[in-house]
Amino acid sequence: MPRVKDTTLCLLLVSAVENDLVRLRDHFAALGETPELLRVNSAAALRAALQPPARWDVLLYAPATPDLSLPMLRGQLAESATALPLLFLFRDGEEPGVDRTTKADAGDCFHLDHLESLLPAIDRVLRETGHDADHRLILEKLRGSESRFRALAGNLPGMVFQLAREADGMPGFLYVSEGGHKLLGLKPHELLSDFPRFIDAIEPLERQGLLVAIEESARSMTTLNWEGRTRPRGQYRQKWINLRSTPEPREDGSIHWHGIATDITRSKEAEAALRRSGEQLAELSSYLEDAKEDERERIARDIHDELGSLLVALKIEASLLSGKLKETPPLRKKAQGIESLIDQAMGTASRVARELRPGILKEFGLSAAIECQAEDFTQRTGITCRAQCDDEDLDLDEPVSLALFRIVQEALTNIAKHAHASLVAVRLCREGRHVILEVRDNGRGIAEDDMGKPKSFGLRGIRERARSLHGECCITAGEQGGTHVLLRLPLDAPVPVPEIERQGSLF
């Protein structure tokens, strides 16, 4: 290490002549220096001097030491793992006996009678040794950091990379981890030497999107986040990868990206499976709704044709019976009571039949059916319900009209059960290429938690019907209280046909 001012210099002298130690002390004393000096003259003494915690700055060696030759000296230093700068001392008549290799190894040679340049040389070799030690320490730390980085990159579930692009050039990899082989079927050196090979590993339809994403990241200095499909070399199965990295501009105009490419195939497959499952559930729901509508129509027809006919016959018989009991007032009164009950039953049967399958929907259209439903709702619940429907330009298919009518029915049912409202407004109109359906009430409103309850089948049914019509449904609390249901349906949306219906019945 470089000598620090006011610190004691520690010198180890290897010499067979005791007077050499005296000469050195006298020389340093004349310079105002008091170094720690120790003389050894054998291998055993040197071994003992090098034992910890001894710490020497420089080793001074006089070659004329019979019991410790230069090779033995170097062996001792290597054995004790001690790296000491080595300076040679010579006497008259000894220097010619040192060959060029020894001088070169020693670094510096000094005559014991001319030691004027010894101290500056000691300071110089200490500086050089310190620089070398610092350099070795930095290299060791760098190797350790690189080793830890490679271990970390090798254990990550993906490919760690460094990508660079010149100002007007094609990108190229500066670093690729071993994960690239598993992800793309290409070894790191293949990717480092040939960026187009990486592009070739991307599905053809995805390549332009990747290059555009790189260009956009370079232009806006935003994170590169790209997902696409690859077909690894030697594999038949496609993979999905996510490429995510952060751009870093350089002074020379180039841009570097440091990031990771990960395999997201499983999450994409799970996402696709979930989407297919949702589509199948939607198809099943649509099929069940169709089956339910068919059953409602059958029940409504039976109520109208069979039960209605029976009630009409009972009405006629009760009227005849009432006419024949004019002379028996108590019995006549009973017959009239029966006749009144039959009238109520006929009214109830008619209302139930309309709710199950409103014939007015087929005969007069959706607007008339909603207005009739509003009147029935008011009579049944005592809650004022006002309907505003525009007939103009509302030429809807029967499945769409029926779905909208059911949404109104479900919304009114929820209001009757939960809203505690006194006024309901229903509006049906056309805005551009969309049909707008609104249902508002002035009740207690709806909370966010209410819409997420597992048993909110009514709200769920409204949303599901809207989704099947490719519409947007929004259920929120009203601005002045109550609840607001808004459905926005495109007029040109295809009428959904369940997959189950296309393939045939389940039974």
C-alpha positions in Angstrom: 0.0 0.0 0.0 1.2 3.6 -0.5 3.0 4.9 2.6 0.8 7.3 4.6 2.5 10.3 6.1 3.5 9.9 9.8 3.2 6.1 9.6 6.1 3.8 10.5 7.8 2.1 7.5 8.2 -1.7 8.0 11.2 -3.2 6.2 12.3 -6.8 6.2 16.0 -7.3 5.4 17.3 -10.7 4.2 21.1 -10.6 4.6 23.9 -12.7 6.0 25.8 -9.6 7.1 24.7 -8.0 10.4 26.4 -4.7 9.4 23.9 -4.3 6.5 21.2 -3.6 9.1 23.4 -0.9 10.8 24.0 0.8 7.4 20.3 1.0 6.7 19.5 2.4 10.1 22.1 5.0 9.8 21.0 6.0 6.3 17.3 6.4 7.4 18.3 8.2 10.6 20.2 10.7 8.5 17.0 11.3 6.5 14.9 11.7 9.7 13.2 8.4 9.2 12.9 5.7 11.9 11.6 2.6 10.1 11.0 -0.7 11.7 13.8 -3.0 10.5 14.2 -6.7 10.9 17.1 -8.8 9.6 16.7 -12.5 8.8 19.4 -14.8 7.3 17.8 -18.2 6.9 14.6 -19.8 5.6 13.4 -20.6 9.1 13.8 -17.0 10.3 12.1 -15.8 7.2 9.2 -18.2 7.7 8.8 -16.9 11.3 8.9 -13.3 10.2 6.2 -13.8 7.6 3.7 -15.3 10.1 0.6 -13.1 10.9 0.0 -10.6 12.2 3.3 -9.3 10.8 2.8 -6.8 8.1 5.8 -5.7 6.0 5.9 -3.0 3.4 9.0 -3.9 1.4 11.5 -6.8 1.4 15.2 -5.9 0.9 17.3 -8.8 -0.3 21.1 -9.1 -0.4 21.7 -12.0 -2.8 24.9 -13.1 -1.0 22.9 -15.0 1.6 24.1 -18.6 1.6 21.2 -20.1 3.5 18.5 -18.3 1.5 18.8 -18.2 -2.3 16.5 -16.2 -4.5 14.4 -19.3 -5.5 14.1 -20.3 -1.9 13.0 -16.7 -1.0 10.3 -16.7 -3.7 9.2 -20.1 -2.5 8.8 -18.9 1.0 6.8 -15.9 -0.1 4.5 -18.0 -2.2 4.0 -20.5 0.6 3.0 -17.8 3.0 0.8 -16.1 0.4 2.6 -12.9 0.9 3.1 -10.4 -2.0 5.9 -8.0 -1.1 7.7 -5.6 -3.4 11.3 -6.8 -3.7 14.4 -4.5 -3.8 18.0 -5.8 -4.2 21.0 -4.6 -2.2 24.6 -5.1 -3.4 28.1 -4.7 -2.2 31.3 -4.0 -4.1 32.1 -6.9 -6.3 28.6 -8.5 -6.1 26.6 -6.7 -8.8 28.4 -8.2 -11.8 27.2 -11.6 -10.5 23.5 -10.8 -11.0 22.0 -11.6 -14.4 19.6 -9.5 -16.3 16.6 -11.7 -15.5 17.2 -11.2 -11.7 17.5 -7.5 -12.1 14.3 -7.3 -14.1 12.5 -9.4 -11.5 13.9 -7.3 -8.6 12.7 -4.1 -10.2 15.5 -2.0 -8.6 19.0 -2.7 -7.3 20.9 -0.5 -4.8 24.6 -0.4 -3.7 24.9 -0.4 0.1 27.3 2.5 -0.1 25.0 4.6 -2.3 21.5 4.5 -0.9 20.4 8.0 -1.8 17.6 6.8 -4.1 16.4 3.9 -1.8 13.7 5.8 0.0 12.2 7.4 -3.1 12.2 3.9 -4.7 10.5 2.5 -1.6 7.7 5.1 -1.9 7.4 4.4 -5.6 7.0 0.7 -5.3 4.6 1.2 -2.5 2.5 3.4 -4.7 2.7 0.9 -7.5 1.8 -2.0 -5.2 -1.1 0.0 -3.8 -2.4 0.7 -7.3 -2.0 -3.0 -8.2 -3.9 -4.0 -5.0 -6.7 -1.6 -5.7 -6.9 -2.9 -9.3 -7.0 -6.5 -8.1 -9.7 -5.6 -5.6 -11.8 -3.9 -8.2 -11.4 -6.8 -10.5 -12.4 -9.3 -7.8 -15.4 -7.2 -7.0 -16.3 -6.9 -10.6 -15.9 -10.7 -11.1 -18.0 -11.3 -8.0 -20.8 -8.9 -9.3 -20.7 -10.5 -12.7 -20.9 -14.0 -11.1 -23.8 -13.0 -9.0 -25.6 -11.3 -11.9 -25.1 -14.4 -14.2 -26.4 -16.7 -11.4 -29.4 -14.4 -10.9 -30.1 -14.1 -14.6 -29.7 -17.8 -15.1 -32.3 -18.6 -12.5 -34.9 -16.1 -13.7 -37.8 -17.7 -15.5 -37.0 -15.9 -18.8 -34.3 -14.2 -20.9 -32.4 -11.2 -19.4 -31.1 -9.1 -22.2 -29.4 -5.8 -23.1 -30.5 -4.5 -26.5 -28.8 -1.6 -28.3 -29.7 0.4 -31.4 -27.5 3.0 -33.1 -29.0 6.3 -34.1 -30.1 5.1 -37.5 -29.5 1.4 -37.4 -30.9 -2.1 -36.7 -31.1 -3.1 -33.0 -28.6 -5.7 -31.7 -28.2 -7.7 -28.5 -25.2 -6.8 -26.3 -26.1 -9.4 -23.7 -28.4 -12.4 -23.6 -28.7 -14.8 -20.6 -28.9 -18.6 -20.9 -32.7 -18.4 -20.6 -32.9 -17.4 -24.3 -32.1 -21.0 -25.3 -35.2 -22.4 -23.4 -37.4 -19.5 -24.5 -36.4 -19.3 -28.2 -34.4 -22.4 -28.9 -31.4 -20.2 -29.7 -28.1 -20.1 -27.7 -26.8 -16.7 -26.5 -24.0 -16.5 -29.0 -26.5 -17.0 -31.8 -28.6 -14.1 -30.7 -25.6 -11.9 -30.0 -24.2 -12.4 -33.4 -27.4 -12.1 -35.5 -30.4 -10.0 -34.3 -32.5 -11.0 -37.4 -32.3 -14.6 -36.1 -34.3 -13.4 -33.1 -36.8 -11.7 -35.4 -37.1 -15.0 -37.4 -38.1 -16.8 -34.1 -41.2 -14.5 -33.9 -44.3 -15.5 -35.7 -44.5 -13.7 -39.0 -47.7 -11.9 -38.2 -46.2 -10.6 -34.9 -42.8 -9.3 -36.3 -43.9 -5.9 -37.6 -45.7 -5.2 -34.2 -42.4 -5.9 -32.4 -40.4 -3.6 -34.6 -43.0 -0.9 -34.3 -43.0 -1.3 -30.5 -39.2 -0.9 -30.4 -39.4 2.2 -32.6 -42.1 3.8 -30.5 -40.1 3.1 -27.3 -37.1 4.7 -28.9 -39.0 7.7 -30.1 -41.0 8.4 -26.9 -38.5 7.0 -24.4 -41.2 4.9 -22.8 -41.1 1.4 -21.5 -41.0 -1.3 -24.2 -43.8 -3.7 -23.3 -44.7 -6.1 -26.1 -46.5 -9.5 -26.1 -46.4 -11.8 -29.0 -46.1 -15.4 -30.2 -42.9 -17.3 -31.0 -42.1 -20.6 -32.5 -38.9 -21.9 -30.8 -36.4 -23.7 -33.1 -37.0 -27.4 -33.0 -40.4 -27.1 -31.3 -43.8 -27.4 -32.9 -45.7 -25.7 -30.1 -46.0 -21.9 -30.1 -45.1 -19.8 -27.1 -46.3 -16.5 -25.9 -43.6 -14.1 -24.6 -43.7 -10.8 -22.9 -40.8 -8.4 -23.7 -40.4 -5.6 -21.2 -37.5 -3.2 -20.9 -36.6 0.4 -20.2 -34.8 2.6 -22.8 -31.7 4.5 -21.9 -30.4 7.2 -24.3 -26.6 7.4 -24.7 -24.4 10.4 -25.5 -23.4 9.0 -28.9 -27.1 8.9 -30.0 -27.6 5.2 -29.4 -30.3 3.7 -27.2 -29.9 0.8 -24.9 -32.7 -1.3 -23.5 -32.2 -3.4 -20.3 -35.0 -5.9 -19.7 -36.4 -9.4 -19.6 -38.4 -11.6 -21.9 -40.6 -14.0 -20.0 -42.7 -17.0 -21.1 -46.4 -16.1 -20.6 -47.8 -19.1 -22.5 -49.6 -20.6 -19.4 -51.3 -17.3 -18.5 -52.3 -16.8 -22.1 -53.7 -20.3 -22.3 -55.5 -19.8 -19.0 -56.9 -16.5 -20.3 -58.1 -18.1 -23.5 -59.6 -21.0 -21.6 -61.4 -18.6 -19.3 -62.6 -16.6 -22.2 -63.9 -19.8 -24.0 -65.6 -20.8 -20.7 -67.2 -17.4 -20.5 -68.4 -17.7 -24.0 -69.8 -21.1 -23.4 -71.6 -19.9 -20.3 -73.0 -17.0 -22.2 -74.2 -19.4 -24.9 -75.7 -21.7 -22.3 -77.4 -18.7 -20.6 -78.8 -17.6 -24.0 -80.0 -21.1 -24.7 -81.7 -21.4 -21.3 -83.3 -18.0 -21.8 -84.7 -19.1 -25.2 -85.9 -22.3 -23.6 -87.5 -20.3 -20.8 -89.2 -18.0 -23.3 -90.6 -21.1 -25.1 -91.9 -22.5 -21.9 -93.4 -19.2 -20.9 -95.2 -19.0 -24.3 -96.6 -22.5 -23.9 -97.8 -21.7 -20.3 -99.3 -18.4 -21.5 -101.0 -20.2 -24.3 -102.4 -22.8 -22.0 -103.6 -20.1 -19.6 -105.3 -18.2 -22.4 -106.7 -21.1 -24.3 -107.6 -23.6 -21.6 -107.8 -21.8 -18.3 -109.3 -18.8 -20.1 -112.0 -20.9 -21.7 -112.9 -22.6 -18.5 -113.2 -19.3 -16.7 -115.4 -17.9 -19.4 -117.6 -21.0 -19.2 -117.8 -20.6 -15.4 -118.7 -16.9 -15.9 -121.6 -17.8 -18.2 -122.9 -20.5 -15.9 -122.6 -18.2 -12.9 -124.6 -15.5 -14.8 -127.3 -18.0 -15.7 -127.4 -19.2 -12.1 -127.7 -15.7 -10.8 -130.6 -15.0 -13.2 -132.5 -18.0 -11.9 -132.1 -17.1 -8.3 -134.0 -13.8 -8.5 -136.6 -15.0 -6.0 -133.9 -16.2 -3.5 -131.9 -13.1 -2.6 -129.4 -14.9 -0.3 -128.5 -17.4 -3.0 -128.5 -14.8 -5.7 -126.0 -12.8 -3.7 -123.8 -15.8 -3.3 -123.9 -16.4 -7.1 -123.0 -12.8 -7.8 -120.1 -13.1 -5.4 -118.9 -16.2 -7.3 -119.3 -14.2 -10.5 -117.2 -11.4 -9.1 -114.4 -13.9 -8.1 -114.5 -15.4 -11.6 -114.0 -11.9 -13.0 -111.0 -11.4 -10.8 -109.6 -14.8 -11.8 -110.1 -13.9 -15.5 -108.2 -10.6 -14.9 -105.4 -12.3 -13.1 -105.1 -15.0 -15.7 -105.0 -12.4 -18.4 -102.3 -10.4 -16.6 -100.2 -13.5 -15.9 -100.5 -14.5 -19.6 -99.4 -11.1 -20.7 -96.4 -11.1 -18.4 -95.4 -14.6 -19.5 -95.7 -13.8 -23.2 -97.2 -10.4 -24.1 -99.2 -10.9 -27.2 -99.2 -7.1 -27.6 -95.5 -7.3 -28.3 -96.1 -9.3 -31.4 -99.1 -7.4 -32.6 -98.3 -3.8 -31.7 -94.5 -3.7 -31.0 -92.1 -3.0 -28.2 -93.4 0.5 -27.3 -96.9 -0.6 -26.8 -95.8 -3.6 -24.7 -93.7 -1.4 -22.4 -96.6 1.1 -22.0 -98.9 -1.8 -21.2 -96.4 -3.2 -18.7 -96.1 0.2 -17.0 -99.9 0.4 -16.6 -100.0 -3.1 -15.1 -97.1 -2.2 -12.8 -99.0 0.8 -11.5 -102.2 -1.1 -10.9 -100.5 -4.0 -9.2 -98.1 -2.1 -6.9 -99.6 1.4 -6.5 -96.3 2.9 -7.7 -96.7 5.5 -10.4 -94.9 4.4 -13.6 -94.7 6.6 -16.6 -93.5 5.3 -20.0 -92.2 7.5 -22.8 -91.5 5.4 -25.9 -90.7 6.6 -29.5 -92.1 4.4 -32.2 -90.3 6.2 -35.0 -87.5 4.2 -36.7 -87.5 1.4 -34.1 -87.7 -1.6 -36.4 -86.3 -4.2 -34.0 -86.1 -8.0 -34.5 -88.4 -10.1 -32.3 -85.5 -11.5 -30.1 -84.2 -8.0 -29.5 -87.6 -6.6 -28.7 -88.3 -9.5 -26.3 -84.9 -9.1 -24.6 -85.6 -5.3 -24.0 -89.0 -6.1 -22.7 -87.6 -8.6 -20.2 -85.1 -6.0 -19.1 -87.9 -3.6 -18.4 -89.8 -6.3 -16.6 -86.8 -7.3 -14.4 -86.0 -3.6 -13.6 -89.6 -3.0 -12.5 -89.7 -6.2 -10.4 -86.5 -5.1 -8.6 -88.0 -1.6 -8.0 -91.2 -3.2 -6.5 -89.1 -5.5 -4.2 -86.3 -3.3 -3.0 -86.5 0.4 -4.1 -89.4 1.8 -1.8 -90.1 4.2 -4.6 -93.2 6.3 -5.4 -92.3 7.2 -9.0 -90.8 5.3 -11.9 -89.9 6.6 -15.4 -89.2 4.4 -18.4 -87.8 5.9 -21.6 -87.2 4.1 -25.0 -85.8 6.1 -27.9 -83.3 6.1 -30.7 -80.1 8.1 -30.7 -78.2 7.8 -34.0 -77.4 4.2 -34.6 -78.3 3.1 -31.1 -81.4 2.3 -29.1 -81.5 3.8 -25.6 -83.5 2.3 -22.8 -83.6 4.0 -19.4 -85.4 3.1 -16.2 -85.3 5.6 -13.3 -86.9 5.6 -9.8 -86.9 7.9 -6.8 -86.3 5.1 -4.3 -83.6 4.5 -1.7 -80.9 4.0 -4.4 -78.4 1.3 -4.9 -74.9 0.8 -3.4 -71.8 -0.6 -5.1 -71.9 -3.6 -2.8 -75.5 -4.4 -3.8 -74.5 -4.8 -7.4 -71.8 -7.3 -6.5 -73.9 -9.6 -4.3 -73.8 -13.2 -5.3 -77.6 -13.5 -5.3 -78.3 -10.4 -7.3 -79.7 -12.5 -10.1 -82.0 -9.7 -11.4 -79.1 -7.3 -12.0 -77.0 -10.1 -13.4 -79.8 -11.1 -15.7 -80.1 -7.5 -17.0 -76.3 -7.3 -17.7 -76.3 -10.7 -19.3 -79.1 -9.8 -21.7 -77.4 -6.5 -22.5 -74.2 -8.4 -23.3 -75.9 -10.9 -25.5 -77.2 -7.9 -27.5 -73.7 -6.4 -27.8 -75.0 -3.5 -25.8 -73.6 -1.5 -22.9 -75.4 -1.6 -19.5 -74.8 0.8 -16.7 -76.6 0.5 -13.3 -75.8 3.4 -11.0 -77.3 5.5 -8.2 -79.3 8.5 -9.5 -78.0 12.0 -9.3 -80.9 13.0 -7.1 -81.4 9.7 -5.4 -82.9 6.4 -6.6 -81.4 4.1 -9.2 -80.7 4.7 -12.9 -80.5 1.8 -15.4 -79.2 2.8 -18.8 -78.9 0.4 -21.7 -77.3 1.5 -25.0 -77.8 -1.0 -27.8 -76.4 -0.8 -31.4 -79.1 -1.1 -34.0 -76.8 -3.0 -36.4 -75.6 -5.6 -33.8 -76.1 -9.2 -35.0 -78.8 -11.2 -33.2 -77.1 -13.8 -31.1 -77.6 -17.4 -31.9 -76.5 -19.8 -29.2 -73.9 -22.4 -30.2 -76.0 -25.0 -28.5 -78.9 -24.1 -30.7 -76.7 -24.4 -33.8 -75.4 -27.8 -32.8 -78.7 -29.2 -31.6 -80.3 -29.8 -28.2 -78.5 -31.2 -25.3 -81.1 -33.9 -24.8 
